[in-house]
């Protein structure tokens, strides 16, 4: 538990272990060596605070960062003057000058992206680095095979921009045995052969676990750096780096037949002890983790012992059945874990019908961030 002074007045607490974040990155870097290991820090470093995470990763040796937007690129550039920054959303129309100003490199994903960046290079009479993002089967964002053929046939665009990276993204990397992984690998190798020689990147947190064939020159982990396990079968060499706690506001005794929460969807079968906790969907605790009669989903942990969420999750509050904890259960003012010992990101995501990535990025700013390590 963090120092008591940190807890005063806070209803919720996100404790980020920066030492563990750095250790996770170093472990991944060692795993993929000789490929370079970058770091994805978009969405405020997955909700953990880019202003603290980037310097920690920089000190650990990370030299390449990936963000989603021009605004995120500017924020990271203010934290590190010398690092390479790639913008995964590419060029939002009109954003090219802003990216050039902060020295960020767009991941060019359309022919229009390429032409706009080339035009900016022409106007400034200098070649500026960018990534080429090619689509190999995810069908979400990226240059198509036809686009690559057109660019290769012309050649003039490549003479006007500095292609510093050729990248793509895997659709099914979290399932190691999925045939689509190999299909995309082969498509990537085929398409990049038509492009100017440049470092290549295909794998993110899950893809880098597929083996050396998928790592190329640069990998782009995000979720794994923060302690998540992205693959359903392959265990990444990382440890949890975040703990999320919320305060108990009230504990009450209810009689058999009493209902709890909106809609009265859960009713006490016997005399019960119910703790009301200061967390809700306004804090990122999904409403889908509500507990109804016959189906309990969400859980919290108190001193390593699990207790189910009962009744509907509301914006600011959840109710938890702590009857079975007896005298060892929480009292007013105590903190319970929403993510922590016994409650992994993956388990919390599964309980809410989602994934750990979403659990992290939905954590509200209402919960105080506390940094250790």
ABEGO torsion letter per residue (X at the ends): XBBAAAABGBABBBBBBAAAAAAAAAAAAAAAOABBBBBBABGGGGGAGAAAAAAAAAAAGBABBBBABAAAAAAAAAABAABBBBBAAEBBBGAAAAAAAAGBBBBBABAAAAAAAAAAAAAAGBBBBBBBBBBAGAGABEBBAAAAAAAAAAGAAAAABBBABBBBBBAAAABAABAAAAAAAAAAAAAAAABBBBBBBABBAAAAAAEAAAAEABBBBAAAAAGBBABAABBBBBBBABBBBBBBABBBBBBBGBBBEBGGABBBABBBBBBBBBBBAAAGBBAAABBBBGBBABBBBBGGBBBBBBEBBBAABBBBBAAAAEAABBBBGBBBBABEBGBBAAAAAAAAGBBAAAAAAABBAABBBBBBX
